[in-house]
């Protein structure tokens, strides 16, 4: 007969407070990505994605619009001989990167990264292709930071005491932009 395992202990509640009907508006989103660096949560190509991200960031100061276009590209291949980026057929972003000056700036950033001439090619991808973009990684990182900060605030002793004492509820946590991006 298997041994029974007692259920995990629940954290104690303040004895004077009636249990609030709702402490949060919605159940917290899963934060598994916060436990792992988000750029590593996207599969085997994480080193290539990290390198591509550095290429995109190297352009951001000089060509912010181009960096924004490139961060939405699906990275299909990344190596010293060839870099292949994917966009959906007929997309606005594909048209932006096809501009000769944008193309030359992108090639220059890739050349600077590898220290030599590297072919830069583009391919069509389906929206369901599953390729990860720098924009997706950054979005996941922002969501993880916001969720982690929300959990810190929601579990802070003063917030818990206010909820218990006043019968309040925590509806929203607003963060300064530099707390998310910095």
HELIX and SHEET records of a PDB file:
HELIX    1   1 UNK A   32  UNK A   35  1                                   4    
HELIX    2   2 UNK A   38  UNK A   40  5                                   3    
HELIX    3   3 UNK A   46  UNK A   60  1                                  15    
HELIX    4   4 UNK A   64  UNK A   70  1                                   7    
HELIX    5   5 UNK A   92  UNK A   97  1                                   6    
HELIX    6   6 UNK A  100  UNK A  114  1                                  15    
HELIX    7   7 UNK A  134  UNK A  154  1                                  21    
HELIX    8   8 UNK A  157  UNK A  166  1                                  10    
HELIX    9   9 UNK A  177  UNK A  181  1                                   5    
SHEET    1   A 3 UNK A  74  UNK A  78  0                                        
SHEET    2   A 3 UNK A  82  UNK A  87 -1                                        
SHEET    3   A 3 UNK A 119  UNK A 124  1                                        
END                                                                             
